[in-house]
Amino acid sequence: MVMKGKKGLIVGIANNKSIAYGIAKACREQGAELAFTYLNESLEKRVRPIADEFGSDKVYELDINNPSHLEALTASLEKDFGKIDFVVHSVAYAPKEALSGKFVDTTKEAFDIALGTSAYSLVSLSRACLPVMNDNGSILTLSYLGGPRYVPHYNVMGVAKAALEASVRYLAVDLGRQGIRVNAISAGPIKTLAASGIGDFRMILRWNEVNAPLRKNVTTDEVGNSGMYLLSDLSSGVTGEIHYVDGGYNIMGMGMDETDAQGHTILAWDMQK
């Protein structure tokens, strides 16, 4: 098995529909030993059954914006594992009001919260895990096309994802001296708890399905398999990359089209909505 003997930390799993769940599942199926974190008591009730499902009793409280929690995480990982081989960062948050209306109306408070929780947290988590990471380890985070491009209703989260992707590149250089790789997966839209806060998300799902080259939306299993690859030694020569798992949607410059009997172009969206 590809991940046999590997030990890793999954940060930010919410339920069994999370992208982080798909990655954890793929890693476990390939032999990895896992640890998990939860944000608060409410989420602990969701995370512990998932940890049990994957044969783990290593579950830690972690508010990623709390320095004392990060210090405790380092100590817990060292105590339970000694060293780990990989980290999955699946953390993002912006106040709900900042995901509607105009981006120009974003408050400084909402901006700071979104950038701190969704982008800087990758830096702080990486720093906390470095003392307990084996050389040639791997760190993986989750992005979205709304970072490098405009996506309706994404607003300040798009700016946060852009900062996250830039952080991947800078961390890749810093940590490359230890052989530690840092990459991101930019997944297509998936019905997750986080996605429920995005306005008109059903329309985004439908648009991606109709206009992606593969004419479908991706699944958590598909993203999970790609995540496992980036965390394993199979990707030992890959770092600083934003790996798209979106049915090819990111390559499109315009919506998919078809031709009717008269030779007129019809957008696939108009044909299939």
C-alpha angles and dihedrals in degrees: 000000000000097000099036110140093015121126123200148170124233113202122189105019110156105175142328091289093059120113086231088059090056091051092046090049094051092047093048092048087055093052106267123148111226142203125192140202133211130200101217144345093280093055092041088070089059098041101049094061089050090051089050090050089057094044097253131133093178106105122151134190111241131173096181091209091058113089092200090056090052091051091050090048092057091051093047093050092049091049096046102035110011089213134011132207105209146018129204115204110198102161129130135145140163128169110268093239089059090061095061135057121018125341089223088067094058110130122229090241092055091044092052093047093049096046094042097048099036103037114013089049089071089058095047093044092049091050091049093050098044096086090057100038123106118232111264090034126144136232120196131188134180125242137166139219089255087079101066094025139036115267120178116255093008094100114147092010088065090056089048092052090049089054090046092054091049089050090055090058095047093045090048089061095043095048097036088084087070092043090251113145125212122197141155134218116216102202127194118247114298129177100255134146090258092051091056089077093060115096119240090007092157089060091050090051092050094046092051092047093051098042105037114102090240090050093227144083118252125246131229088249091057092049089043093056091051089048091052089052092053091048094047133075088257087083096043091134096049126092139141091028132139102212114200119217100174108113088269095295092136092068094059121107095181137012119282114269140201132194123237126216091275093053094253119142116243122188112241088229090062092046098050109028 
